[in-house]
Amino acid sequence: MKFMGYKRPDGRVGIRNHVLVMATCACSSDTARLISERVPGTVTFHNQHGCGQPPLDLDLTLRIVSGAAANGNIYGVVLVALGCESAQCSLVEKRIREKTNKPICSVSIQEEGGTVKAVEKGVEYAGKLVEEAKKCERVPCDVSELILGTECGGSDPTSGLSANLVMGQVSDLLVEAGGTSVLSETTEIIGAEHILAARARTPEIGRGFYEAVEKIEKHFKGVGTSLRDGNPSPGNIASGITTIEEKSLGCIHKSGTHTFEAVYQDAEQVTSKGMVYMDTPAYDVASVMSMAAGGAQVVIFSTGMGTPTGNPIVPVIKITGNGRTAQRMKDNIDFDTSGTIRGEQTVEELGKDLFDLMLKVAKGQTVKAEELGMNEVALSRLCNFC
């Protein structure tokens, strides 16, 4: 099974052909935005981190931003630095170079003598990379090259009863075709970790699920709170979800039925084929970014109550099992699975249709979040700022 994608020199495959204008820290994020706004064909995101972080937290930020730059959907990168931050431009570039050999340019606000001059230099660099990127052509790529990120947000009971089941069918179809599907959101496997561990290829992989849950439980206790104080969210509760365990039992349907081949750290590079797990937060915009940093080129995102969120690195296919949401938020929803609840369509039928939509998106069809310019991003954190 083939789709038309972009073959990168490092061996990765992309389904988009962006130039990324990426700030190394919060202080250069608006300068990066100004550059990107002036150069069509570029994407950017606000990096709230990059300074004032202890080493382990900074390392996580570097893992995410370097992974975002290395994603197959990115042709090349313009790094925008302030000059005095912890995430020094040379350090960020080094971390990117460890993952990919794609073109990288850099500009420092302090070295250039201020924002105006830095924007001028950045626009020049970004423009050249965009012109180079335009020379790239889509070529036949095997579907086994796809890494799918699975996500949910703004969930209601229809997410676990319909949308996530259909997404799980897509996960199964992709795995059977030799590709990779990523389940994430550690908070939302609590109470169901034993079910996932039983599907692990080895006992060691199975222990990874328990360790991820234990780690996050200890983290919240360490700062004197409970993750259950914030999850389920007020909207989840209002919609009819009562406990985190109940939410988890719906969430894990996104993984389908196949064996888990690996458990990855947050934003770690995904190298295994098959069904895998990534230890990310349940906060959807952070989880999507972590999977993109891990190499996912596309995300399918279920939402019972509806959400407009997208991502600058990867197209986010928004699906819902709530028929009312599909109509009320048709500007944001790409695919409606509510036919399974009404008994009009089967999970298998809609799973095949959603898989076909994913392939169309891989070939270049845009999703609603892209058309609206929705590029919300959050980066995972380990602790407070210094």
C-alpha positions in Angstrom: 0.0 0.0 0.0 1.5 3.3 -1.1 1.0 7.1 -0.5 2.7 10.1 -2.1 5.1 11.6 0.5 8.5 13.4 0.8 11.6 11.2 1.2 14.1 13.0 3.3 17.9 12.6 3.1 18.0 11.2 6.6 15.7 8.3 5.6 12.5 9.8 7.2 9.3 10.3 5.3 7.2 13.4 5.5 3.6 14.1 4.5 4.0 17.9 4.7 6.9 20.1 3.5 7.3 22.9 6.0 10.2 25.1 6.9 10.2 25.5 10.7 11.1 28.8 12.3 11.9 27.7 15.8 12.7 29.8 18.9 15.2 28.4 21.3 13.5 30.1 24.2 10.6 32.2 25.3 12.4 35.5 24.7 12.9 34.8 21.0 9.5 33.3 20.4 7.8 36.5 19.2 10.8 37.3 16.9 10.4 33.8 15.4 6.6 34.5 14.9 7.4 37.8 13.1 9.8 36.0 10.8 7.3 33.2 10.1 4.5 35.7 9.4 6.5 37.2 6.6 7.5 34.0 4.9 4.7 31.8 3.4 5.6 28.1 3.6 7.0 28.4 7.2 5.5 27.3 10.5 6.4 28.2 14.0 5.3 27.8 17.6 5.7 29.7 20.9 8.4 28.1 23.0 7.8 29.1 26.6 10.9 27.2 27.8 14.6 27.2 27.0 15.8 29.1 30.1 15.3 29.1 33.9 15.2 25.3 33.9 17.1 22.7 35.9 19.1 20.3 33.8 16.6 17.4 33.6 13.8 19.8 32.7 15.9 21.5 30.1 16.9 18.1 28.6 13.2 17.3 28.1 12.7 20.7 26.3 15.7 20.0 24.1 14.4 16.5 23.3 11.0 18.0 22.2 12.3 20.9 20.2 15.0 18.8 18.5 12.4 16.1 17.7 10.0 18.6 16.2 12.8 19.9 14.0 13.7 16.3 13.0 10.1 15.4 12.1 9.8 14.2 8.5 7.2 16.9 7.8 9.9 19.5 8.2 12.3 20.3 5.3 14.6 22.7 7.1 14.9 24.8 10.2 15.7 28.4 11.1 16.7 28.6 14.7 16.0 32.0 16.4 17.9 32.6 19.6 18.2 35.4 22.1 21.8 34.7 22.9 22.0 34.3 26.7 19.5 31.5 27.2 20.2 28.1 28.7 19.1 26.4 25.4 22.0 28.0 23.5 21.6 27.9 19.8 24.7 25.7 19.4 23.2 23.2 21.9 19.9 23.1 20.2 21.6 22.6 16.8 23.7 19.8 18.2 20.7 18.0 19.5 19.0 18.3 16.1 22.1 17.1 14.3 22.1 14.0 16.4 18.7 13.1 14.8 18.9 14.5 11.3 21.0 16.0 8.6 18.5 18.5 7.3 19.4 22.2 6.5 19.6 24.4 9.6 20.2 28.2 9.7 20.4 30.3 12.9 20.1 33.9 13.9 20.7 35.5 17.3 18.8 38.6 18.4 21.7 39.9 20.6 24.3 39.3 17.9 22.3 41.0 15.2 21.6 44.0 17.4 17.9 43.7 18.1 14.7 42.3 16.8 14.4 44.3 13.6 17.7 43.1 12.3 17.2 39.6 13.5 13.9 39.4 11.7 15.5 40.7 8.5 18.2 38.0 8.7 15.6 35.3 9.6 13.4 36.2 6.7 16.3 35.9 4.4 17.3 32.5 5.7 13.7 31.2 5.8 13.0 32.5 2.3 16.0 30.5 0.9 14.9 27.3 2.7 11.3 27.7 1.4 12.6 28.0 -2.2 14.7 24.9 -1.7 11.8 23.0 -0.2 9.7 23.8 -3.2 12.0 21.7 -5.3 11.0 18.6 -3.3 8.5 16.4 -5.0 6.2 13.8 -3.6 7.2 10.2 -4.4 5.6 6.8 -3.7 6.1 5.8 -0.1 5.0 2.6 1.6 2.3 3.0 4.3 4.7 1.2 6.6 6.6 4.5 6.8 3.7 6.2 8.6 3.8 6.8 12.3 0.3 7.7 13.7 -0.2 9.6 16.9 -3.5 8.9 18.7 -5.0 11.5 21.0 -8.3 12.5 22.7 -9.4 15.7 24.3 -12.7 17.3 25.3 -13.9 13.7 25.8 -17.4 12.7 26.6 -18.9 9.1 26.9 -19.1 8.9 23.1 -15.3 9.0 22.8 -14.9 5.7 24.6 -18.1 4.2 23.1 -17.5 5.1 19.5 -14.7 7.4 18.3 -11.8 5.7 20.1 -13.1 2.3 19.0 -13.0 3.5 15.4 -9.5 5.0 15.9 -8.4 1.6 17.4 -9.5 0.0 14.2 -7.3 2.4 12.3 -4.4 1.5 14.6 -4.9 -2.2 13.8 -5.1 -1.6 10.1 -1.9 0.5 10.1 0.0 -2.0 12.3 -1.2 -4.8 9.9 0.2 -2.8 7.0 3.6 -2.6 8.7 3.3 0.9 10.1 3.3 2.3 13.7 0.6 3.6 15.9 1.4 5.5 19.2 -0.9 5.5 22.2 -0.1 8.2 24.8 -1.4 10.1 27.8 -0.2 8.3 31.0 -2.8 10.0 33.2 -5.5 8.4 31.1 -4.3 4.8 31.3 -4.5 4.8 35.1 -6.8 2.0 36.2 -6.3 0.3 32.8 -2.5 -0.2 32.9 -2.8 -3.9 33.7 -4.9 -4.3 30.5 -2.2 -2.7 28.4 0.6 -4.6 30.2 -1.1 -7.9 29.3 -0.8 -7.0 25.7 3.0 -6.3 25.9 5.3 -8.4 23.8 7.6 -9.0 26.8 7.3 -8.7 30.6 9.9 -5.8 30.5 7.7 -3.8 28.1 4.7 -4.6 30.3 6.5 -3.2 33.4 6.9 0.1 31.5 3.2 0.8 31.8 3.2 0.3 35.6 6.4 2.4 35.9 4.9 5.3 33.9 1.8 5.3 36.2 3.9 5.1 39.4 6.1 7.9 38.3 3.3 10.3 37.6 1.4 9.4 40.8 4.6 10.1 42.8 5.2 13.4 41.0 1.8 14.8 42.0 2.1 13.5 45.6 5.6 15.2 45.7 4.1 18.6 45.1 1.2 18.0 47.5 -1.7 17.4 45.2 -3.4 14.7 43.2 -3.8 14.3 39.5 -7.4 13.5 40.1 -7.9 17.1 41.2 -7.6 18.0 37.5 -8.6 14.9 35.6 -11.4 14.2 34.7 -11.8 17.9 33.7 -15.0 19.9 34.5 -16.2 19.3 30.9 -15.5 15.6 31.1 -17.6 15.4 34.4 -20.4 17.5 33.0 -20.6 15.2 30.0 -21.0 12.1 32.1 -17.5 10.8 32.8 -17.2 10.2 36.5 -13.7 8.9 37.3 -10.2 8.7 35.8 -10.5 4.9 35.6 -13.7 5.2 33.6 -12.0 7.7 31.3 -9.0 5.4 30.9 -11.1 2.4 29.8 -12.4 4.6 27.0 -9.0 6.1 26.2 -7.2 2.8 25.6 -9.5 1.7 22.8 -7.4 4.0 20.6 -4.7 1.3 20.7 -6.8 -1.4 18.9 -6.0 -5.0 19.7 -2.4 -5.7 18.7 0.7 -6.4 20.9 2.7 -3.5 22.3 6.2 -3.5 20.9 7.7 -0.7 23.0 7.2 1.9 25.7 8.9 5.2 25.0 9.8 8.2 27.1 8.1 11.6 26.5 9.2 12.8 23.0 11.6 9.9 22.5 12.3 9.0 18.9 9.9 6.1 17.9 11.9 3.5 16.0 9.8 0.4 16.5 7.1 -0.8 14.1 3.7 -1.9 15.4 1.7 -0.7 18.4 3.8 1.4 20.9 3.2 3.6 23.9 4.6 7.0 24.7 4.7 8.3 28.3 3.2 11.8 27.8 0.9 14.1 29.8 -2.8 13.8 29.3 -2.9 17.5 28.3 -3.7 17.1 24.7 -1.7 19.9 23.1 1.4 18.8 25.0 0.8 15.1 24.2 0.4 15.8 20.4 3.6 17.8 20.4 5.5 15.0 22.1 4.3 12.5 19.6 5.3 14.8 16.7 8.7 15.2 18.4 8.9 11.4 18.5 8.4 11.2 14.7 4.6 10.9 14.2 3.7 12.6 10.9 -0.1 12.6 11.5 -2.4 12.6 14.5 -6.0 11.4 14.8 -7.7 13.2 17.7 -11.1 12.2 19.1 -13.3 14.8 20.9 -16.7 14.2 22.2 -17.4 17.8 23.2 -15.4 19.4 20.4 -12.1 21.2 20.2 -10.4 23.2 17.5 -6.8 22.4 18.4 -4.2 21.6 15.8 -0.4 21.5 15.6 2.2 23.3 13.4 4.3 20.2 12.7 1.6 17.6 12.0 -1.9 17.6 10.5 -4.5 16.7 13.3 -7.5 14.8 12.0 -10.4 15.7 14.4 -13.1 13.0 14.9 -16.1 12.7 17.2 -18.6 10.1 18.2 -21.1 12.8 19.2 -23.5 13.5 16.4 -24.5 16.9 17.9 -20.9 17.9 18.1 -20.3 16.9 14.5 -23.0 19.3 13.4 -22.5 22.1 15.9 -18.7 22.2 15.3 -18.5 21.2 11.7 -15.9 23.9 11.1 -13.6 21.8 13.3 -14.6 18.1 12.8 -13.2 16.1 10.0 -14.9 12.7 10.6 -18.1 11.6 12.4 -18.2 8.2 14.0 -21.6 8.6 15.7 -23.2 6.1 13.2 -21.9 3.3 15.4 -24.0 4.6 18.3 -27.1 4.8 16.2 -26.5 1.4 14.7 -26.2 2.7 11.2 -22.5 1.7 10.6 -20.1 -0.7 12.2 -16.8 0.1 13.8 -15.0 -1.9 11.1 -16.7 0.1 8.3 -15.9 3.4 9.8 -12.4 2.3 10.7 -11.8 1.6 7.0 -13.2 4.9 6.0 -11.1 6.8 8.6 -8.0 4.8 7.5 -8.7 6.0 3.9 -9.0 9.6 5.1 -5.7 9.3 6.9 -4.1 8.2 3.7 -5.7 11.1 1.8 -4.2 13.5 4.4 -0.8 11.8 4.0 -1.1 12.5 0.3 -1.7 16.2 0.9 -5.4 16.7 1.7 -5.7 19.4 4.4 -7.7 19.0 7.6 -9.9 21.5 9.2 -7.3 22.6 11.8 -4.8 23.3 9.0 -7.3 25.3 7.0 -8.2 27.4 10.1 -4.5 27.9 11.1 -4.9 26.2 14.4 -1.3 25.6 15.8 -1.6 25.4 19.6 1.4 24.0 21.3 2.5 23.2 24.8 5.8 21.5 25.8 5.9 18.9 28.6 7.5 19.9 32.0 9.2 18.0 34.8 9.2 20.8 37.4 8.8 24.5 38.1 11.2 27.2 36.7 14.3 28.0 38.7 
